[in-house]
Amino acid sequence: MVGADRDNEVKMDILKDDDFMAIFIDMFRELPCLWQINHPHYKNQTGREAALDQLLEFVKTVIPTADITYLKILIGDLRSTYLREHKKVWDSLRSGAADDIYVPRMWYYDRLHFLTGQTEPRPALSTLPSTLPSPPAEASDVQPGPSRQQHVEEPSLSQV
């Protein structure tokens, strides 16, 4: 298990390797079928796998044990980290507090600007009750509330 732990350390340290990350991000940007949601091959599994294989060959020069699963995790981590940082920047700009503009911690934040606007929103789920009429309840012998209706006289405004 010591070998696996060492391998995981190497995989995590790769994010701290500025030279590797700069080249990796540039290569990723050159493969729009992996990130551009309107690209004709974005949903083409064969085209995406070919692009992932190109990236994987580069990653394997640094991490020989890397596989497609690791590569997908690396890409997912980059995208989610960028989007999270971008949201913080955007929220700080919208707040109107010019002195409190968020500065991203990622040195490669600017390199990932090509990812802006490249997410597919999930379908929204409404938390509001349905406006459709509900089916009528079945009549039962036992009705809640008073058994006979009582007429309650409402006060008129002229009596006030």
Summary of the structure (lengths in Angstrom):
residues: 160
radius of gyration: 29.1
end to end distance: 87.1
largest distance: 92.9
contacts: 292
relative contact order: 0.09
helix: 53%
strand: 0%
